[in-house]
Amino acid sequence: MLLRPQHALVGPERNWLSPKRAVSLGLVGVIHLALLYALMTGMAQKIVKILPPVLQATIIEESVQPKTEIVPPKPQMEQPTDPTAVAPPDIVIDT
């Protein structure tokens, strides 16, 4: 039978929910509930103060500006002065 090693990486089997851990988890839960309650009650009062009593919408007409077309100048192409022509290679096939 193989025995389980006892060192820092693999410690002895412990009870997952020890009394110390249970108290810590309970305290964290109570703190979360208190913060949630404070946020909900504080935010509810601020939202009521921020909302205006009546919302009115108006339509603003968009001003139309005349479109001006910009015509780019035509490119000036330069013709090559010396046309380069490559002579076909001399291939001789003996049959």
C-alpha positions in Angstrom: 0.0 0.0 0.0 1.3 3.5 -0.9 1.4 6.1 1.8 0.6 9.7 1.1 3.6 12.0 1.8 3.3 14.6 4.5 5.1 17.8 3.5 4.3 21.5 2.7 2.7 20.8 -0.7 0.4 18.0 0.4 -0.6 18.6 4.0 -2.7 16.3 6.2 -6.4 16.0 5.4 -8.3 18.6 7.2 -12.0 19.4 7.7 -13.0 21.7 4.9 -15.3 23.8 7.1 -13.4 24.4 10.3 -15.0 26.7 12.9 -12.5 29.4 12.1 -13.2 29.2 8.4 -17.0 29.2 9.0 -16.8 32.4 11.1 -14.7 34.1 8.4 -17.1 33.1 5.6 -20.1 34.3 7.6 -18.4 37.6 8.3 -17.6 38.1 4.6 -21.2 37.3 3.7 -22.5 39.8 6.3 -20.2 42.5 4.9 -21.4 41.9 1.4 -25.0 42.1 2.4 -24.4 45.3 4.3 -22.7 46.9 1.2 -25.5 45.7 -1.1 -28.1 47.2 1.2 -26.3 50.5 1.4 -25.9 50.7 -2.3 -29.5 49.9 -3.0 -31.0 52.4 -0.5 -28.5 55.2 -1.3 -28.8 54.8 -5.1 -32.6 54.7 -5.0 -32.7 58.1 -3.3 -30.2 59.7 -5.7 -32.0 58.3 -8.8 -35.3 59.9 -7.7 -33.5 63.3 -7.2 -31.7 63.1 -10.6 -34.7 62.3 -12.8 -36.5 65.3 -14.2 -40.3 65.4 -13.8 -41.1 65.7 -17.5 -38.9 64.9 -20.5 -39.4 66.9 -23.7 -37.9 66.2 -27.0 -37.5 68.7 -29.8 -36.5 68.1 -33.4 -33.6 70.2 -34.6 -33.3 70.5 -38.4 -30.0 69.8 -39.8 -28.4 72.6 -41.8 -27.5 71.6 -45.3 -24.2 72.9 -46.6 -23.7 72.9 -50.4 -21.3 70.3 -51.5 -18.3 71.5 -53.5 -16.6 69.0 -55.7 -12.9 69.1 -55.7 -11.5 68.0 -59.0 -8.0 66.6 -58.7 -5.5 67.8 -61.4 -4.8 65.3 -64.2 -1.5 63.6 -63.7 1.2 64.4 -66.2 2.7 61.2 -67.5 6.2 61.3 -68.9 6.9 59.1 -71.9 10.2 57.2 -71.7 12.8 58.6 -74.1 14.6 55.4 -74.7 12.3 52.4 -75.3 13.9 49.4 -73.8 13.4 46.3 -75.9 14.9 42.9 -75.0 16.0 40.7 -77.8 14.7 37.2 -77.7 17.3 34.6 -76.5 19.1 32.5 -79.0 18.0 29.0 -78.3 19.3 26.2 -80.5 17.7 22.8 -80.2 19.4 19.8 -81.8 17.1 17.1 -82.9 
